[in-house]
Amino acid sequence: MDIPVKKWYEAVQTRYSQQKYMTKEIKPFTLKSLEKKIAELNQIYPEVRIEIFKKSIKEILPALQGKYGNFTDSPAFMAFVINDNGEHRWTKMGYIGEAVILEATALGLGTCWVGARYVPERSRVKLNLKRGERLVAVSPIGYSSENYNLTRHFISKLFPHRDRKNVRELCPDGYDPDWPGWVKNAIKLGSYAPSRLNRQPWRFYYGDKKLVVDCKGEPSAYKRLECGIALLHLEIGALDGGTSGKIEFGGLGLASFVSES
Ligand SMILES: Cc1cc2nc3c(=O)[nH]c(=O)nc-3n(C[C@H](O)[C@H](O)[C@H](O)COP(=O)(O)O)c2cc1C
């Protein structure tokens, strides 16, 4: 994936899950930019795709079993759709999905991953899923109306991601302060990834220029998705830290970033 490093690095710092939205329409130019990016990202892996619906998130939420939180109406939502076949599809969904979330954040839009089992009969929106496709998550998009946003922004500048696990806990085989700068930067950004109830299931391992992400315990579908989210954060952190390289799925863990410099 072609990563706009500075833009998404900044978006990682400013992104927060937003549940409250203004009903104000999204500016046409903003929506167009986001749709253009989605069209690009939808080309990367045939197993996953994202689509924007200009309907309120509340139209789809009744069909999601196990979601949590109190959402207000939003001018639009994004649907995260997975094919029933294909290797690493859940991890790829997290990786591509978070790219769209960060792009939306950079465009000034609020987002919130909502991942839960979809019961089509309860949906008020027709999703036009193709045979073998399944909705695995959604996110509202729109302008956030959470009035503590400014305070949050201020606090997050002072205490960036104070509610995340310590990097030492996230590296069960040890965290070495003498690791290259890009590795430490990648792990820091990886730790800022969003996850259900902020459980942070990812764990990181480094050796031989390879930064591996795996999950704690059994790799359930949603843990795989969350590790895919963390993988994108790792890649942004690694590139921002001055290395070049590529990501790989599978291998020692669920996925890795491999440095080539
Ligand atoms: C797969 C997934 C599902 C989530 N589901 C919900 C949800 O149903 N309701 C909600 O309010 N937040 C949901 N979240 C958002 C998390 O609660 C949030 O990411 C976490 O608490 C960390 O906060 P932050 O995103 O503001 O950094 C979900 C996040 C992920 C990654």
The ligand as a Gaussian input file, in Angstrom:
#p B3LYP/6-31G(d) Opt

LIG

0 1
 C      -13.292000      -4.203000      15.898000
 C      -13.727000      -3.057000      16.782000
 C      -15.038000      -3.021000      17.242000
 C      -15.474000      -1.954000      18.040000
 N      -16.792000      -1.926000      18.431000
 C      -17.253000      -0.827000      19.111000
 C      -18.640000      -0.713000      19.447000
 O      -19.449000      -1.605000      19.192000
 N      -19.047000       0.429000      20.071000
 C      -18.171000       1.439000      20.388000
 O      -18.591000       2.447000      20.940000
 N      -16.847000       1.337000      20.111000
 C      -16.371000       0.242000      19.464000
 N      -15.040000       0.164000      19.147000
 C      -14.122000       1.265000      19.522000
 C      -13.311000       0.935000      20.777000
 O      -14.112000       0.999000      21.926000
 C      -12.138000       1.926000      20.889000
 O      -11.324000       1.773000      19.765000
 C      -11.276000       1.714000      22.126000
 O      -12.012000       1.923000      23.294000
 C      -10.074000       2.669000      22.128000
 O      -10.476000       4.011000      22.093000
 P      -10.055000       4.984000      20.897000
 O      -10.508000       4.336000      19.607000
 O      -10.787000       6.256000      21.181000
 O       -8.568000       5.137000      20.900000
 C      -14.572000      -0.917000      18.398000
 C      -13.242000      -0.985000      17.944000
 C      -12.820000      -2.026000      17.142000
 C      -11.426000      -2.052000      16.643000

